[in-house]
């Protein structure tokens, strides 16, 4: 009887050993997390610089002589421009914050795009192109966030001004938004370069 039990145990153990490769292969694989490479950060920098150029071109295209009211948009991201802030940046929170800020600008530019189309403004095609590039940069940023498990920051609904009734009101809104976005792009590009330099250190 003891011999029979030993044989059964050995047979069961052999069957389990044979099934072990199948069992382990069925387990979900945990992807390895890798920080962004120099090439990844270069791509983000180049995308941001391209957006900065598009913004500059749109500002230059518009003939605007009056003083700009910089209080039409209450929910635009606050842009830092201090060198000390650049030196203290960390990868995960920086990627998360830039992603959230870009989402906020995206909402504002989509509002402006609807307004310009309604007024048949000549800048509407270039605004559409800009929004497309903003979405592309958001996608690239989100991909890097997933690689390093950076948290995603929720973006509140933007506080938008009432639709402009006159052409000059639309120009005011356009100029304020474009100038703020140009500052953001400059800051974001510097942030990516700062993160890259820390990787090289």
ABEGO torsion letter per residue (X at the ends): XAAAAAAAAAAAAAAAAAAAAAAAAABBBBBBBBBBBAAAAAAAAAAAAAAAAAAAAAAAABBBABBBBAAABAABBBBBABAAAAAABBAAAAAAAAAAAAAAAAAAAAAAAAAAAAAGBAAAAAAAAAAAAAAAAAAAAAAAAAAAGBBBBBBBBBBBBBBBABAAAAAAAAAAAAAAAAAAAAAAAAAAAAAAAAAAX
